[in-house]
Amino acid sequence: MSATGEQNVQILLGIEPVINAGGPNTKHSGSRPRDVAIRAMEEASKKFFNIDEFVIEAGRLVAEMIGAEAATITSGASGGLVVQAAAAIARDDPDKISRLPSTDGMANELIIQRHHRFIYDHLYLAPGARFVEVGDGETCTPEQVEAAITEKTAGIIHLESPFKDNMAVPQPVLVEIAHRHGLPVLCDAASMLPPRSNLRKFLDEGADLVSFSGGKGIRGPQSTGILAGTPEWVEYARLNNYPNATVARAQKISKEEMAGLVAAVEEFVNTDEAEETKRYRKMMQLIVDQIVEIPGILAAIKHDRDHYIPQAAITFSDEWRGPDFDEIHRRLMAASPRVYLMNIPKTGELIVDPLNIQEDELEIVAERVREELIKAASGG
Ligand SMILES: *Cc1c(COP(=O)(O)O)cnc(C)c1O
């Protein structure tokens, strides 16, 4: 006899889980959806709706809560990048919308600062765009951006991401250049929440469309995203997005996911950030206290542009003779229970992130990290 559906769910959920102490990384299940989001998903599953109406109402509610003029819902922030590019190329032209990703005869170039290139940026190319890179990979000037604009230009990309801001043309300057040429600024701010002030910041700087992840700090359904912006550009985005027969049609977002996101955003914006930050700080202090005296190890709480909530950042001092963080990360994931931390080779930081750590997991994380670092420090 074959197992019933429910038995198979138990088999599936029986695969070795991970204690996620590394933050809302997609390959480690993103963030934990809020209870209110799960409840909203269940409720939404019991009814049918006209999805065009549902998408418009969900976007309106999200916009109102985050203080944006307009917003629409996407399949993750990555889905938002596809829709941004499609909107920039096709706007509200039904013929163009239906022809993408074929861009014959259309302006399809997106200007991007070379040092803003990042692992997901090829999503911008999915609707048939191509990049025009400016700057030398370290710096870029407003003059270089403006000189790249031609009649083939569809928009200018701006990335807001940890460890990425250095030496970029500031967004307000990009906006001034773009708008002088009738072009939109497409901002990817997927992982910049919290702080909640960022919900408005990039819009206030003049970005036409800003893509946020619904499945990171907001803790909505993992597959959701928000595209916030001006009413004009949000409407272009909506026309180019699911459920219409467009290049983004494969990026389906169920009514359950949209309802879950609306519920999560409501709780997210109504949460006291000072209280939340205090709680995260306390959690991270416990981690730091456990490891700070290990020879060769430096540990400190960081909370700044590169560390969106208080995180414990672990680095090596000159005295360190043990294995590198790749190896320590591997050991933590190979043991049982598996503990996932975020390894950032660029800055040499191993990060403990409190967002996903449950109350009963904190001590386990502290103990496992301490054990592995002590073993590594003594040449193990
Ligand atoms: C996480 C991230 C994305 C993707 O967001 P999803 O919601 O997972 O699709 C895109 N861009 C940046 C900069 C990110 O950090």
The ligand as an SDF file (V2000), in Angstrom:
LIG
                    3D

 15 15  0  0  0  0  0  0  0  0999 V2000
   17.4860   38.7360   -2.2660 C   0  0  0  0  0  0  0  0  0  0  0  0
   17.7740   39.6540   -3.4080 C   0  0  0  0  0  0  0  0  0  0  0  0
   17.0520   39.5360   -4.6030 C   0  0  0  0  0  0  0  0  0  0  0  0
   16.0430   38.4450   -4.8070 C   0  0  0  0  0  0  0  0  0  0  0  0
   14.9450   38.5820   -3.9770 O   0  0  0  0  0  0  0  0  0  0  0  0
   13.8390   37.4030   -3.9250 P   0  0  0  0  0  0  0  0  0  0  0  0
   12.7030   37.9970   -3.1710 O   0  0  0  0  0  0  0  0  0  0  0  0
   14.5010   36.2670   -3.2320 O   0  0  0  0  0  0  0  0  0  0  0  0
   13.4940   37.0690   -5.3320 O   0  0  0  0  0  0  0  0  0  0  0  0
   17.3160   40.4290   -5.6080 C   0  0  0  0  0  0  0  0  0  0  0  0
   18.2380   41.4000   -5.4560 N   0  0  0  0  0  0  0  0  0  0  0  0
   18.9490   41.5460   -4.3290 C   0  0  0  0  0  0  0  0  0  0  0  0
   19.9470   42.6680   -4.2180 C   0  0  0  0  0  0  0  0  0  0  0  0
   18.7470   40.6770   -3.2650 C   0  0  0  0  0  0  0  0  0  0  0  0
   19.4460   40.8270   -2.1330 O   0  0  0  0  0  0  0  0  0  0  0  0
  1  2  1  0
  2  3  1  0
  2 14  2  0
  3  4  1  0
  3 10  2  0
  4  5  1  0
  5  6  1  0
  6  7  2  0
  6  8  1  0
  6  9  1  0
 10 11  1  0
 11 12  2  0
 12 13  1  0
 12 14  1  0
 14 15  1  0
M  END
$$$$
